[in-house]
């Protein structure tokens, strides 16, 4: 009688674990992946406020700096070889 009771308890625990795992594990996996996504976005510097809508054009203009650096290098004249 004791062996039969042990087998029934083991089977009940197995099926309860199977049912709980079917619903609980996906919830925990989604939560874990969401946290990892947020960490990734923070590391990459993405903010939800700065997200651009699909199809929207954003133009970032740089200031017009008319200064040139004359110490860039030496000009070398060359001939084109045919």
N, CA, C and O atoms as a Maestro MAE file, in Angstrom:
{
 s_m_m2io_version
 :::
 2.0.0
}

f_m_ct {
 s_m_title
 :::
 protein
 m_atom[328] {
  # First column is atom index #
  i_m_mmod_type
  r_m_x_coord
  r_m_y_coord
  r_m_z_coord
  i_m_residue_number
  s_m_chain_name
  s_m_pdb_residue_name
  s_m_pdb_atom_name
  i_m_atomic_number
  :::
  1 25 0.820 -1.187 0.000 1 A "UNK " " N  " 7
  2 3 0.000 0.000 0.000 1 A "UNK " " CA " 6
  3 2 0.869 1.258 0.000 1 A "UNK " " C  " 6
  4 15 0.498 2.267 -0.598 1 A "UNK " " O  " 8
  5 25 2.025 1.201 0.669 2 A "UNK " " N  " 7
  6 3 2.926 2.351 0.750 2 A "UNK " " CA " 6
  7 2 3.556 2.690 -0.592 2 A "UNK " " C  " 6
  8 15 3.742 3.866 -0.907 2 A "UNK " " O  " 8
  9 25 3.890 1.673 -1.392 3 A "UNK " " N  " 7
  10 3 4.495 1.894 -2.703 3 A "UNK " " CA " 6
  11 2 3.482 2.525 -3.654 3 A "UNK " " C  " 6
  12 15 3.820 3.428 -4.419 3 A "UNK " " O  " 8
  13 25 2.241 2.048 -3.602 4 A "UNK " " N  " 7
  14 3 1.188 2.603 -4.450 4 A "UNK " " CA " 6
  15 2 0.938 4.073 -4.122 4 A "UNK " " C  " 6
  16 15 0.753 4.894 -5.021 4 A "UNK " " O  " 8
  17 25 0.934 4.402 -2.826 5 A "UNK " " N  " 7
  18 3 0.749 5.782 -2.394 5 A "UNK " " CA " 6
  19 2 1.903 6.658 -2.888 5 A "UNK " " C  " 6
  20 15 1.669 7.781 -3.335 5 A "UNK " " O  " 8
  21 25 3.110 6.179 -2.819 6 A "UNK " " N  " 7
  22 3 4.290 6.928 -3.270 6 A "UNK " " CA " 6
  23 2 4.234 7.170 -4.776 6 A "UNK " " C  " 6
  24 15 4.545 8.267 -5.240 6 A "UNK " " O  " 8
  25 25 3.848 6.173 -5.524 7 A "UNK " " N  " 7
  26 3 3.739 6.314 -6.983 7 A "UNK " " CA " 6
  27 2 2.670 7.342 -7.338 7 A "UNK " " C  " 6
  28 15 2.880 8.152 -8.241 7 A "UNK " " O  " 8
  29 25 1.529 7.330 -6.650 8 A "UNK " " N  " 7
  30 3 0.459 8.296 -6.911 8 A "UNK " " CA " 6
  31 2 0.933 9.709 -6.577 8 A "UNK " " C  " 6
  32 15 0.648 10.641 -7.329 8 A "UNK " " O  " 8
  33 25 1.635 9.886 -5.487 9 A "UNK " " N  " 7
  34 3 2.147 11.207 -5.110 9 A "UNK " " CA " 6
  35 2 3.153 11.706 -6.152 9 A "UNK " " C  " 6
  36 15 3.116 12.873 -6.541 9 A "UNK " " O  " 8
  37 25 4.034 10.839 -6.594 10 A "UNK " " N  " 7
  38 3 5.021 11.221 -7.608 10 A "UNK " " CA " 6
  39 2 4.322 11.625 -8.899 10 A "UNK " " C  " 6
  40 15 4.702 12.614 -9.526 10 A "UNK " " O  " 8
  41 25 3.309 10.872 -9.299 11 A "UNK " " N  " 7
  42 3 2.570 11.206 -10.522 11 A "UNK " " CA " 6
  43 2 1.826 12.532 -10.373 11 A "UNK " " C  " 6
  44 15 1.808 13.330 -11.310 11 A "UNK " " O  " 8
  45 25 1.217 12.780 -9.222 12 A "UNK " " N  " 7
  46 3 0.524 14.046 -8.986 12 A "UNK " " CA " 6
  47 2 1.502 15.223 -9.037 12 A "UNK " " C  " 6
  48 15 1.215 16.247 -9.657 12 A "UNK " " O  " 8
  49 25 2.636 15.074 -8.392 13 A "UNK " " N  " 7
  50 3 3.650 16.139 -8.413 13 A "UNK " " CA " 6
  51 2 4.124 16.371 -9.840 13 A "UNK " " C  " 6
  52 15 4.303 17.521 -10.241 13 A "UNK " " O  " 8
  53 25 4.330 15.328 -10.606 14 A "UNK " " N  " 7
  54 3 4.776 15.462 -11.995 14 A "UNK " " CA " 6
  55 2 3.757 16.238 -12.826 14 A "UNK " " C  " 6
  56 15 4.124 17.167 -13.545 14 A "UNK " " O  " 8
  57 25 2.465 15.859 -12.732 15 A "UNK " " N  " 7
  58 3 1.445 16.522 -13.544 15 A "UNK " " CA " 6
  59 2 1.192 17.958 -13.088 15 A "UNK " " C  " 6
  60 15 0.951 18.834 -13.918 15 A "UNK " " O  " 8
  61 25 1.245 18.206 -11.781 16 A "UNK " " N  " 7
  62 3 1.092 19.577 -11.298 16 A "UNK " " CA " 6
  63 2 2.252 20.427 -11.795 16 A "UNK " " C  " 6
  64 15 2.042 21.555 -12.241 16 A "UNK " " O  " 8
  65 25 3.464 19.909 -11.726 17 A "UNK " " N  " 7
  66 3 4.629 20.638 -12.224 17 A "UNK " " CA " 6
  67 2 4.509 20.906 -13.724 17 A "UNK " " C  " 6
  68 15 4.873 21.980 -14.203 17 A "UNK " " O  " 8
  69 25 4.003 19.934 -14.448 18 A "UNK " " N  " 7
  70 3 3.842 20.074 -15.891 18 A "UNK " " CA " 6
  71 2 2.840 21.176 -16.226 18 A "UNK " " C  " 6
  72 15 3.079 21.975 -17.132 18 A "UNK " " O  " 8
  73 25 1.723 21.225 -15.505 19 A "UNK " " N  " 7
  74 3 0.699 22.243 -15.747 19 A "UNK " " CA " 6
  75 2 1.211 23.623 -15.344 19 A "UNK " " C  " 6
  76 15 1.018 24.592 -16.079 19 A "UNK " " O  " 8
  77 25 1.853 23.722 -14.196 20 A "UNK " " N  " 7
  78 3 2.380 25.011 -13.736 20 A "UNK " " CA " 6
  79 2 3.474 25.502 -14.691 20 A "UNK " " C  " 6
  80 15 3.543 26.692 -15.000 20 A "UNK " " O  " 8
  81 25 4.305 24.605 -15.145 21 A "UNK " " N  " 7
  82 3 5.393 24.987 -16.050 21 A "UNK " " CA " 6
  83 2 4.854 25.508 -17.370 21 A "UNK " " C  " 6
  84 15 5.457 26.398 -17.970 21 A "UNK " " O  " 8
  85 25 3.750 24.981 -17.829 22 A "UNK " " N  " 7
  86 3 3.168 25.407 -19.103 22 A "UNK " " CA " 6
  87 2 2.741 26.869 -19.056 22 A "UNK " " C  " 6
  88 15 2.817 27.566 -20.068 22 A "UNK " " O  " 8
  89 25 2.292 27.344 -17.892 23 A "UNK " " N  " 7
  90 3 1.797 28.715 -17.784 23 A "UNK " " CA " 6
  91 2 2.779 29.660 -17.092 23 A "UNK " " C  " 6
  92 15 2.841 30.839 -17.443 23 A "UNK " " O  " 8
  93 25 3.531 29.178 -16.137 24 A "UNK " " N  " 7
  94 3 4.402 30.052 -15.355 24 A "UNK " " CA " 6
  95 2 5.726 30.336 -16.061 24 A "UNK " " C  " 6
  96 15 6.187 31.477 -16.037 24 A "UNK " " O  " 8
  97 25 6.340 29.361 -16.677 25 A "UNK " " N  " 7
  98 3 7.638 29.573 -17.298 25 A "UNK " " CA " 6
  99 2 7.599 30.593 -18.424 25 A "UNK " " C  " 6
  100 15 8.499 31.431 -18.489 25 A "UNK " " O  " 8
  101 25 6.603 30.574 -19.322 26 A "UNK " " N  " 7
  102 3 6.565 31.619 -20.354 26 A "UNK " " CA " 6
  103 2 6.451 33.021 -19.758 26 A "UNK " " C  " 6
  104 15 7.041 33.970 -20.274 26 A "UNK " " O  " 8
  105 25 5.692 33.147 -18.671 27 A "UNK " " N  " 7
  106 3 5.582 34.444 -18.009 27 A "UNK " " CA " 6
  107 2 6.939 34.916 -17.508 27 A "UNK " " C  " 6
  108 15 7.315 36.068 -17.725 27 A "UNK " " O  " 8
  109 25 7.671 34.038 -16.844 28 A "UNK " " N  " 7
  110 3 8.978 34.416 -16.314 28 A "UNK " " CA " 6
  111 2 9.990 34.664 -17.432 28 A "UNK " " C  " 6
  112 15 10.839 35.547 -17.307 28 A "UNK " " O  " 8
  113 25 9.915 33.912 -18.502 29 A "UNK " " N  " 7
  114 3 10.827 34.108 -19.628 29 A "UNK " " CA " 6
  115 2 10.564 35.461 -20.287 29 A "UNK " " C  " 6
  116 15 11.512 36.180 -20.600 29 A "UNK " " O  " 8
  117 25 9.288 35.826 -20.506 30 A "UNK " " N  " 7
  118 3 8.961 37.123 -21.093 30 A "UNK " " CA " 6
  119 2 9.443 38.257 -20.203 30 A "UNK " " C  " 6
  120 15 9.978 39.253 -20.690 30 A "UNK " " O  " 8
  121 25 9.254 38.106 -18.907 31 A "UNK " " N  " 7
  122 3 9.696 39.133 -17.967 31 A "UNK " " CA " 6
  123 2 11.220 39.268 -18.002 31 A "UNK " " C  " 6
  124 15 11.743 40.383 -18.027 31 A "UNK " " O  " 8
  125 25 11.922 38.158 -18.005 32 A "UNK " " N  " 7
  126 3 13.383 38.176 -18.053 32 A "UNK " " CA " 6
  127 2 13.878 38.814 -19.350 32 A "UNK " " C  " 6
  128 15 14.805 39.624 -19.329 32 A "UNK " " O  " 8
  129 25 13.262 38.452 -20.481 33 A "UNK " " N  " 7
  130 3 13.679 39.018 -21.766 33 A "UNK " " CA " 6
  131 2 13.383 40.518 -21.827 33 A "UNK " " C  " 6
  132 15 14.157 41.274 -22.413 33 A "UNK " " O  " 8
  133 25 12.277 40.954 -21.231 34 A "UNK " " N  " 7
  134 3 11.971 42.376 -21.186 34 A "UNK " " CA " 6
  135 2 13.020 43.155 -20.407 34 A "UNK " " C  " 6
  136 15 13.424 44.244 -20.816 34 A "UNK " " O  " 8
  137 25 13.455 42.601 -19.295 35 A "UNK " " N  " 7
  138 3 14.504 43.255 -18.506 35 A "UNK " " CA " 6
  139 2 15.810 43.307 -19.279 35 A "UNK " " C  " 6
  140 15 16.508 44.320 -19.253 35 A "UNK " " O  " 8
  141 25 16.143 42.227 -19.965 36 A "UNK " " N  " 7
  142 3 17.376 42.211 -20.748 36 A "UNK " " CA " 6
  143 2 17.297 43.221 -21.890 36 A "UNK " " C  " 6
  144 15 18.291 43.877 -22.200 36 A "UNK " " O  " 8
  145 25 16.131 43.355 -22.517 37 A "UNK " " N  " 7
  146 3 15.959 44.325 -23.594 37 A "UNK " " CA " 6
  147 2 16.135 45.745 -23.066 37 A "UNK " " C  " 6
  148 15 16.769 46.576 -23.717 37 A "UNK " " O  " 8
  149 25 15.581 46.026 -21.894 38 A "UNK " " N  " 7
  150 3 15.735 47.355 -21.306 38 A "UNK " " CA " 6
  151 2 17.194 47.650 -20.981 38 A "UNK " " C  " 6
  152 15 17.661 48.768 -21.202 38 A "UNK " " O  " 8
  153 25 17.916 46.666 -20.462 39 A "UNK " " N  " 7
  154 3 19.343 46.851 -20.178 39 A "UNK " " CA " 6
  155 2 20.111 47.128 -21.465 39 A "UNK " " C  " 6
  156 15 20.984 47.995 -21.500 39 A "UNK " " O  " 8
  157 25 19.785 46.390 -22.517 40 A "UNK " " N  " 7
  158 3 20.454 46.588 -23.797 40 A "UNK " " CA " 6
  159 2 20.189 47.989 -24.323 40 A "UNK " " C  " 6
  160 15 21.103 48.672 -24.787 40 A "UNK " " O  " 8
  161 25 18.928 48.414 -24.247 41 A "UNK " " N  " 7
  162 3 18.579 49.757 -24.731 41 A "UNK " " CA " 6
  163 2 19.304 50.838 -23.929 41 A "UNK " " C  " 6
  164 15 19.746 51.836 -24.497 41 A "UNK " " O  " 8
  165 25 19.427 50.648 -22.628 42 A "UNK " " N  " 7
  166 3 20.143 51.619 -21.804 42 A "UNK " " CA " 6
  167 2 21.615 51.662 -22.175 42 A "UNK " " C  " 6
  168 15 22.202 52.742 -22.250 42 A "UNK " " O  " 8
  169 25 22.218 50.506 -22.409 43 A "UNK " " N  " 7
  170 3 23.632 50.457 -22.767 43 A "UNK " " CA " 6
  171 2 23.882 51.087 -24.123 43 A "UNK " " C  " 6
  172 15 24.920 51.715 -24.331 43 A "UNK " " O  " 8
  173 25 22.950 50.930 -25.048 44 A "UNK " " N  " 7
  174 3 23.120 51.471 -26.388 44 A "UNK " " CA " 6
  175 2 22.680 52.923 -26.483 44 A "UNK " " C  " 6
  176 15 22.903 53.561 -27.513 44 A "UNK " " O  " 8
  177 25 22.064 53.461 -25.445 45 A "UNK " " N  " 7
  178 3 21.655 54.850 -25.449 45 A "UNK " " CA " 6
  179 2 20.322 55.100 -26.108 45 A "UNK " " C  " 6
  180 15 20.039 56.233 -26.494 45 A "UNK " " O  " 8
  181 25 19.495 54.087 -26.251 46 A "UNK " " N  " 7
  182 3 18.171 54.269 -26.830 46 A "UNK " " CA " 6
  183 2 17.206 54.691 -25.742 46 A "UNK " " C  " 6
  184 15 17.222 54.152 -24.635 46 A "UNK " " O  " 8
  185 25 16.374 55.651 -26.062 47 A "UNK " " N  " 7
  186 3 15.303 56.054 -25.153 47 A "UNK " " CA " 6
  187 2 13.985 55.950 -25.886 47 A "UNK " " C  " 6
  188 15 13.922 56.211 -27.087 47 A "UNK " " O  " 8
  189 25 12.939 55.576 -25.187 48 A "UNK " " N  " 7
  190 3 11.643 55.452 -25.838 48 A "UNK " " CA " 6
  191 2 11.126 56.805 -26.289 48 A "UNK " " C  " 6
  192 15 10.386 56.885 -27.270 48 A "UNK " " O  " 8
  193 25 11.505 57.883 -25.584 49 A "UNK " " N  " 7
  194 3 11.042 59.202 -25.966 49 A "UNK " " CA " 6
  195 2 11.669 59.643 -27.286 49 A "UNK " " C  " 6
  196 15 11.078 60.442 -28.013 49 A "UNK " " O  " 8
  197 25 12.846 59.136 -27.597 50 A "UNK " " N  " 7
  198 3 13.574 59.559 -28.781 50 A "UNK " " CA " 6
  199 2 13.300 58.682 -29.999 50 A "UNK " " C  " 6
  200 15 13.851 58.925 -31.073 50 A "UNK " " O  " 8
  201 25 12.464 57.679 -29.843 51 A "UNK " " N  " 7
  202 3 12.200 56.799 -30.969 51 A "UNK " " CA " 6
  203 2 11.488 57.559 -32.072 51 A "UNK " " C  " 6
  204 15 10.589 58.356 -31.808 51 A "UNK " " O  " 8
  205 25 11.891 57.311 -33.296 52 A "UNK " " N  " 7
  206 3 11.308 57.973 -34.454 52 A "UNK " " CA " 6
  207 2 10.241 57.057 -35.038 52 A "UNK " " C  " 6
  208 15 10.435 55.846 -35.148 52 A "UNK " " O  " 8
  209 25 9.123 57.649 -35.405 53 A "UNK " " N  " 7
  210 3 8.065 56.856 -36.024 53 A "UNK " " CA " 6
  211 2 8.528 56.354 -37.387 53 A "UNK " " C  " 6
  212 15 9.328 57.006 -38.059 53 A "UNK " " O  " 8
  213 25 8.029 55.207 -37.783 54 A "UNK " " N  " 7
  214 3 8.401 54.627 -39.064 54 A "UNK " " CA " 6
  215 2 7.884 55.534 -40.174 54 A "UNK " " C  " 6
  216 15 6.712 55.908 -40.184 54 A "UNK " " O  " 8
  217 25 8.756 55.882 -41.103 55 A "UNK " " N  " 7
  218 3 8.388 56.729 -42.220 55 A "UNK " " CA " 6
  219 2 8.620 58.199 -41.959 55 A "UNK " " C  " 6
  220 15 8.507 59.009 -42.879 55 A "UNK " " O  " 8
  221 25 8.941 58.569 -40.732 56 A "UNK " " N  " 7
  222 3 9.169 59.973 -40.396 56 A "UNK " " CA " 6
  223 2 10.624 60.323 -40.704 56 A "UNK " " C  " 6
  224 15 11.537 59.565 -40.378 56 A "UNK " " O  " 8
  225 25 10.824 61.464 -41.325 57 A "UNK " " N  " 7
  226 3 12.162 61.901 -41.681 57 A "UNK " " CA " 6
  227 2 12.656 62.914 -40.658 57 A "UNK " " C  " 6
  228 15 11.970 63.889 -40.352 57 A "UNK " " O  " 8
  229 25 13.839 62.677 -40.137 58 A "UNK " " N  " 7
  230 3 14.432 63.583 -39.168 58 A "UNK " " CA " 6
  231 2 15.747 64.072 -39.744 58 A "UNK " " C  " 6
  232 15 16.583 63.274 -40.167 58 A "UNK " " O  " 8
  233 25 15.929 65.395 -39.761 59 A "UNK " " N  " 7
  234 3 17.157 65.984 -40.277 59 A "UNK " " CA " 6
  235 2 17.853 66.697 -39.134 59 A "UNK " " C  " 6
  236 15 17.306 67.632 -38.550 59 A "UNK " " O  " 8
  237 25 19.052 66.257 -38.818 60 A "UNK " " N  " 7
  238 3 19.866 66.925 -37.812 60 A "UNK " " CA " 6
  239 2 20.876 67.782 -38.542 60 A "UNK " " C  " 6
  240 15 21.748 67.258 -39.236 60 A "UNK " " O  " 8
  241 25 20.773 69.089 -38.396 61 A "UNK " " N  " 7
  242 3 21.690 69.987 -39.077 61 A "UNK " " CA " 6
  243 2 22.888 70.242 -38.188 61 A "UNK " " C  " 6
  244 15 22.764 70.442 -36.980 61 A "UNK " " O  " 8
  245 25 24.048 70.231 -38.816 62 A "UNK " " N  " 7
  246 3 25.263 70.565 -38.096 62 A "UNK " " CA " 6
  247 2 25.562 72.033 -38.313 62 A "UNK " " C  " 6
  248 15 25.198 72.583 -39.353 62 A "UNK " " O  " 8
  249 25 26.211 72.679 -37.367 63 A "UNK " " N  " 7
  250 3 26.516 74.094 -37.548 63 A "UNK " " CA " 6
  251 2 27.514 74.289 -38.688 63 A "UNK " " C  " 6
  252 15 28.378 73.445 -38.928 63 A "UNK " " O  " 8
  253 25 27.378 75.419 -39.384 64 A "UNK " " N  " 7
  254 3 28.271 75.723 -40.503 64 A "UNK " " CA " 6
  255 2 29.578 76.286 -39.968 64 A "UNK " " C  " 6
  256 15 29.649 77.454 -39.585 64 A "UNK " " O  " 8
  257 25 30.581 75.475 -39.943 65 A "UNK " " N  " 7
  258 3 31.909 75.927 -39.526 65 A "UNK " " CA " 6
  259 2 32.718 76.202 -40.781 65 A "UNK " " C  " 6
  260 15 33.092 75.278 -41.504 65 A "UNK " " O  " 8
  261 25 32.987 77.482 -41.038 66 A "UNK " " N  " 7
  262 3 33.710 77.886 -42.243 66 A "UNK " " CA " 6
  263 2 35.220 77.861 -42.039 66 A "UNK " " C  " 6
  264 15 35.977 78.201 -42.948 66 A "UNK " " O  " 8
  265 25 35.651 77.466 -40.865 67 A "UNK " " N  " 7
  266 3 37.090 77.457 -40.615 67 A "UNK " " CA " 6
  267 2 37.708 76.246 -41.289 67 A "UNK " " C  " 6
  268 15 37.154 75.147 -41.259 67 A "UNK " " O  " 8
  269 25 38.853 76.463 -41.891 68 A "UNK " " N  " 7
  270 3 39.571 75.360 -42.522 68 A "UNK " " CA " 6
  271 2 40.911 75.206 -41.840 68 A "UNK " " C  " 6
  272 15 41.472 76.160 -41.301 68 A "UNK " " O  " 8
  273 25 41.395 74.027 -41.873 69 A "UNK " " N  " 7
  274 3 42.678 73.739 -41.250 69 A "UNK " " CA " 6
  275 2 43.738 73.680 -42.344 69 A "UNK " " C  " 6
  276 15 43.737 72.751 -43.152 69 A "UNK " " O  " 8
  277 25 44.637 74.651 -42.382 70 A "UNK " " N  " 7
  278 3 45.675 74.699 -43.403 70 A "UNK " " CA " 6
  279 2 46.803 73.715 -43.129 70 A "UNK " " C  " 6
  280 15 47.643 73.490 -43.999 70 A "UNK " " O  " 8
  281 25 46.839 73.143 -41.976 71 A "UNK " " N  " 7
  282 3 47.895 72.203 -41.618 71 A "UNK " " CA " 6
  283 2 47.484 70.762 -41.906 71 A "UNK " " C  " 6
  284 15 47.962 69.826 -41.265 71 A "UNK " " O  " 8
  285 25 46.590 70.600 -42.879 72 A "UNK " " N  " 7
  286 3 46.090 69.270 -43.175 72 A "UNK " " CA " 6
  287 2 47.163 68.416 -43.820 72 A "UNK " " C  " 6
  288 15 47.318 67.250 -43.459 72 A "UNK " " O  " 8
  289 25 47.885 68.952 -44.738 73 A "UNK " " N  " 7
  290 3 48.923 68.182 -45.405 73 A "UNK " " CA " 6
  291 2 49.469 68.935 -46.599 73 A "UNK " " C  " 6
  292 15 49.105 70.084 -46.852 73 A "UNK " " O  " 8
  293 25 50.339 68.278 -47.319 74 A "UNK " " N  " 7
  294 3 50.990 68.898 -48.463 74 A "UNK " " CA " 6
  295 2 50.269 68.460 -49.735 74 A "UNK " " C  " 6
  296 15 49.922 67.289 -49.893 74 A "UNK " " O  " 8
  297 25 50.046 69.418 -50.645 75 A "UNK " " N  " 7
  298 3 49.402 69.097 -51.907 75 A "UNK " " CA " 6
  299 2 50.445 68.486 -52.841 75 A "UNK " " C  " 6
  300 15 51.534 69.031 -53.020 75 A "UNK " " O  " 8
  301 25 50.092 67.347 -53.428 76 A "UNK " " N  " 7
  302 3 51.015 66.679 -54.352 76 A "UNK " " CA " 6
  303 2 50.356 66.630 -55.717 76 A "UNK " " C  " 6
  304 15 49.271 66.073 -55.883 76 A "UNK " " O  " 8
  305 25 51.034 67.228 -56.700 77 A "UNK " " N  " 7
  306 3 50.532 67.189 -58.055 77 A "UNK " " CA " 6
  307 2 50.854 65.819 -58.646 77 A "UNK " " C  " 6
  308 15 51.928 65.273 -58.390 77 A "UNK " " O  " 8
  309 25 49.948 65.267 -59.422 78 A "UNK " " N  " 7
  310 3 50.180 63.950 -59.989 78 A "UNK " " CA " 6
  311 2 49.769 63.930 -61.434 78 A "UNK " " C  " 6
  312 15 48.947 64.729 -61.884 78 A "UNK " " O  " 8
  313 25 50.356 63.001 -62.151 79 A "UNK " " N  " 7
  314 3 50.006 62.801 -63.554 79 A "UNK " " CA " 6
  315 2 49.253 61.497 -63.684 79 A "UNK " " C  " 6
  316 15 49.575 60.510 -63.024 79 A "UNK " " O  " 8
  317 25 48.256 61.500 -64.532 80 A "UNK " " N  " 7
  318 3 47.484 60.284 -64.737 80 A "UNK " " CA " 6
  319 2 48.229 59.397 -65.738 80 A "UNK " " C  " 6
  320 15 48.596 59.861 -66.818 80 A "UNK " " O  " 8
  321 25 48.450 58.155 -65.398 81 A "UNK " " N  " 7
  322 3 49.173 57.204 -66.226 81 A "UNK " " CA " 6
  323 2 48.163 56.385 -66.995 81 A "UNK " " C  " 6
  324 15 47.215 55.842 -66.427 81 A "UNK " " O  " 8
  325 25 48.381 56.301 -68.316 82 A "UNK " " N  " 7
  326 3 47.457 55.537 -69.148 82 A "UNK " " CA " 6
  327 2 47.952 54.136 -69.393 82 A "UNK " " C  " 6
  328 15 47.288 53.358 -70.078 82 A "UNK " " O  " 8
  :::
 }
 m_bond[327] {
  # First column is bond index #
  i_m_from
  i_m_to
  i_m_order
  :::
  1 1 2 1
  2 2 3 1
  3 3 4 2
  4 3 5 1
  5 5 6 1
  6 6 7 1
  7 7 8 2
  8 7 9 1
  9 9 10 1
  10 10 11 1
  11 11 12 2
  12 11 13 1
  13 13 14 1
  14 14 15 1
  15 15 16 2
  16 15 17 1
  17 17 18 1
  18 18 19 1
  19 19 20 2
  20 19 21 1
  21 21 22 1
  22 22 23 1
  23 23 24 2
  24 23 25 1
  25 25 26 1
  26 26 27 1
  27 27 28 2
  28 27 29 1
  29 29 30 1
  30 30 31 1
  31 31 32 2
  32 31 33 1
  33 33 34 1
  34 34 35 1
  35 35 36 2
  36 35 37 1
  37 37 38 1
  38 38 39 1
  39 39 40 2
  40 39 41 1
  41 41 42 1
  42 42 43 1
  43 43 44 2
  44 43 45 1
  45 45 46 1
  46 46 47 1
  47 47 48 2
  48 47 49 1
  49 49 50 1
  50 50 51 1
  51 51 52 2
  52 51 53 1
  53 53 54 1
  54 54 55 1
  55 55 56 2
  56 55 57 1
  57 57 58 1
  58 58 59 1
  59 59 60 2
  60 59 61 1
  61 61 62 1
  62 62 63 1
  63 63 64 2
  64 63 65 1
  65 65 66 1
  66 66 67 1
  67 67 68 2
  68 67 69 1
  69 69 70 1
  70 70 71 1
  71 71 72 2
  72 71 73 1
  73 73 74 1
  74 74 75 1
  75 75 76 2
  76 75 77 1
  77 77 78 1
  78 78 79 1
  79 79 80 2
  80 79 81 1
  81 81 82 1
  82 82 83 1
  83 83 84 2
  84 83 85 1
  85 85 86 1
  86 86 87 1
  87 87 88 2
  88 87 89 1
  89 89 90 1
  90 90 91 1
  91 91 92 2
  92 91 93 1
  93 93 94 1
  94 94 95 1
  95 95 96 2
  96 95 97 1
  97 97 98 1
  98 98 99 1
  99 99 100 2
  100 99 101 1
  101 101 102 1
  102 102 103 1
  103 103 104 2
  104 103 105 1
  105 105 106 1
  106 106 107 1
  107 107 108 2
  108 107 109 1
  109 109 110 1
  110 110 111 1
  111 111 112 2
  112 111 113 1
  113 113 114 1
  114 114 115 1
  115 115 116 2
  116 115 117 1
  117 117 118 1
  118 118 119 1
  119 119 120 2
  120 119 121 1
  121 121 122 1
  122 122 123 1
  123 123 124 2
  124 123 125 1
  125 125 126 1
  126 126 127 1
  127 127 128 2
  128 127 129 1
  129 129 130 1
  130 130 131 1
  131 131 132 2
  132 131 133 1
  133 133 134 1
  134 134 135 1
  135 135 136 2
  136 135 137 1
  137 137 138 1
  138 138 139 1
  139 139 140 2
  140 139 141 1
  141 141 142 1
  142 142 143 1
  143 143 144 2
  144 143 145 1
  145 145 146 1
  146 146 147 1
  147 147 148 2
  148 147 149 1
  149 149 150 1
  150 150 151 1
  151 151 152 2
  152 151 153 1
  153 153 154 1
  154 154 155 1
  155 155 156 2
  156 155 157 1
  157 157 158 1
  158 158 159 1
  159 159 160 2
  160 159 161 1
  161 161 162 1
  162 162 163 1
  163 163 164 2
  164 163 165 1
  165 165 166 1
  166 166 167 1
  167 167 168 2
  168 167 169 1
  169 169 170 1
  170 170 171 1
  171 171 172 2
  172 171 173 1
  173 173 174 1
  174 174 175 1
  175 175 176 2
  176 175 177 1
  177 177 178 1
  178 178 179 1
  179 179 180 2
  180 179 181 1
  181 181 182 1
  182 182 183 1
  183 183 184 2
  184 183 185 1
  185 185 186 1
  186 186 187 1
  187 187 188 2
  188 187 189 1
  189 189 190 1
  190 190 191 1
  191 191 192 2
  192 191 193 1
  193 193 194 1
  194 194 195 1
  195 195 196 2
  196 195 197 1
  197 197 198 1
  198 198 199 1
  199 199 200 2
  200 199 201 1
  201 201 202 1
  202 202 203 1
  203 203 204 2
  204 203 205 1
  205 205 206 1
  206 206 207 1
  207 207 208 2
  208 207 209 1
  209 209 210 1
  210 210 211 1
  211 211 212 2
  212 211 213 1
  213 213 214 1
  214 214 215 1
  215 215 216 2
  216 215 217 1
  217 217 218 1
  218 218 219 1
  219 219 220 2
  220 219 221 1
  221 221 222 1
  222 222 223 1
  223 223 224 2
  224 223 225 1
  225 225 226 1
  226 226 227 1
  227 227 228 2
  228 227 229 1
  229 229 230 1
  230 230 231 1
  231 231 232 2
  232 231 233 1
  233 233 234 1
  234 234 235 1
  235 235 236 2
  236 235 237 1
  237 237 238 1
  238 238 239 1
  239 239 240 2
  240 239 241 1
  241 241 242 1
  242 242 243 1
  243 243 244 2
  244 243 245 1
  245 245 246 1
  246 246 247 1
  247 247 248 2
  248 247 249 1
  249 249 250 1
  250 250 251 1
  251 251 252 2
  252 251 253 1
  253 253 254 1
  254 254 255 1
  255 255 256 2
  256 255 257 1
  257 257 258 1
  258 258 259 1
  259 259 260 2
  260 259 261 1
  261 261 262 1
  262 262 263 1
  263 263 264 2
  264 263 265 1
  265 265 266 1
  266 266 267 1
  267 267 268 2
  268 267 269 1
  269 269 270 1
  270 270 271 1
  271 271 272 2
  272 271 273 1
  273 273 274 1
  274 274 275 1
  275 275 276 2
  276 275 277 1
  277 277 278 1
  278 278 279 1
  279 279 280 2
  280 279 281 1
  281 281 282 1
  282 282 283 1
  283 283 284 2
  284 283 285 1
  285 285 286 1
  286 286 287 1
  287 287 288 2
  288 287 289 1
  289 289 290 1
  290 290 291 1
  291 291 292 2
  292 291 293 1
  293 293 294 1
  294 294 295 1
  295 295 296 2
  296 295 297 1
  297 297 298 1
  298 298 299 1
  299 299 300 2
  300 299 301 1
  301 301 302 1
  302 302 303 1
  303 303 304 2
  304 303 305 1
  305 305 306 1
  306 306 307 1
  307 307 308 2
  308 307 309 1
  309 309 310 1
  310 310 311 1
  311 311 312 2
  312 311 313 1
  313 313 314 1
  314 314 315 1
  315 315 316 2
  316 315 317 1
  317 317 318 1
  318 318 319 1
  319 319 320 2
  320 319 321 1
  321 321 322 1
  322 322 323 1
  323 323 324 2
  324 323 325 1
  325 325 326 1
  326 326 327 1
  327 327 328 2
  :::
 }
}
